[in-house]
Amino acid sequence: MTPRILGLNPLWDQIEQALSALKSGQPPNLIETTQVDFKEERGRRTNRGGITPGYAENEQSANYLAREMACMANTPGGGAIILGVADDGAVIGTQLNR
């Protein structure tokens, strides 16, 4: 567990477990929990399923993530979105910074 100022935060354990499971090859749909969710940056797929380069700003993705983060904020204990992971578990990354 990662120590926090006010004690231990169990969410950090869930994040670490999810990343470890992803690294070992488990697909996101078997790893995700109520508090930890993997997301692919919206707007980066071509019509044929290819991945386009990311940009620092992506309005489509920002709107989508705002809704997703609101859901996590309303989850008891909070939550985390791990951005840059495709549904098949491929780590495609993100360039978003705002």
Stockholm file with secondary structure:
# STOCKHOLM 1.0

chainA/1-98         MTPRILGLNPLWDQIEQALSALKSGQPPNLIETTQVDFKEERGRRTNRGGITPGYAENEQSANYLAREMACMANTPGGGAIILGVADDGAVIGTQLNR
#=GR chainA/1-98 SS CCEETTEECHHHHHHHHHHHHHHTTCCHHHHCCSSEEEECCTTCBCTTSCBCCCCSCCHHHHHHHHHHHHHHHTSTTCCEEEESBCTTSCBCCCCCCC
#=GC SS_cons        CCEETTEECHHHHHHHHHHHHHHTTCCHHHHCCSSEEEECCTTCBCTTSCBCCCCSCCHHHHHHHHHHHHHHHTSTTCCEEEESBCTTSCBCCCCCCC
//
